[in-house]
Each structure stands twice: as C-alpha cells, then as structure tokens.
Amino acid sequence: MKILIVDDSRMIRMMVSNIMVSLGFEAVEGMDGTTAFEIVSRDFESIDLILLDWNMPDMTGLEFLTKLKSVDAYKDIPVLMVTTEGEQTNMIKAMRVGAIGYLLKPFSQEQLSSKVLECLGIATDIEEL
C-alpha cells in the first residue's frame, strides 16, 4: 500500500515516512500542496491514503483537500489531516470537505500508526501487529 505524506517540514515527512515503512507501507513525500497534487495526478490509482498537513506555503492543506475532492478520479482517495491546526471549526471544515480523520501534532508513533491503520480499515489495535 502506498501512503502520500504532505508536509512542508522535511523532518516531519522523514519521521512519518519511517513510521509508514515500519508498518510495511510504501511512503511517498510531497513538500507542499502543489507538489502533492502533481504526485496524485500521475499516480492516483496507487495511492491508498494521504496524510496531509494544514499549514503549508502556496496551497494550504484545506485548499489541497478541496481541489482533490473536486476531481472525480481523485475524490475517493482517503485523506487524514495530520496537523497542529487544532481549532474545532477548522477540524469541522476539513471533515466537511472530505477528510476521513484528524490527528493533532505532536503525536506518538503508536497514535499515528493506529490512526493510519484505522483509516485504511486494517486494524485499530496496534497490539495486533
């Protein structure tokens, strides 16, 4: 399974990527919404989940999510918001636009792993692995 990690922080992308690889997934990284949309455009059929930051330059996570969900070919790709943006109104906005989950930074490896597995419908109990 392939996970697209979209975050402007290189350190966060590397950390999340390492966690995804440890779970047996292929990790692909995008440093902003524009780059991520290019990745989706050429590889949408193999992306199983997008982990998306909110606060990024050029295109925010919400703008990316809105653009993604407006394209019929991409609208079924699940998106998990992984962000410091914890304001409840913004969480609601993201869910209304089409995010399937929301995880606040900072998070533990176990929290991220559990949330990703839940979003993919694989397992919700990290102990099962």
HUQUI-V826880 format. One record per helix or strand. SS is the DSSP state (h for helix, s for strand). FROM is the first residue (numbers start at 1). LEN is the number of residues. Records with the same first field share a line. If there is no record, write none. Layout:
SS = FROM-LEN  FROM-LEN
This chain:
s = 2-5  26-5  47-6  79-5  101-4
h = 10-13  33-14  61-9  88-10  109-12  126-3
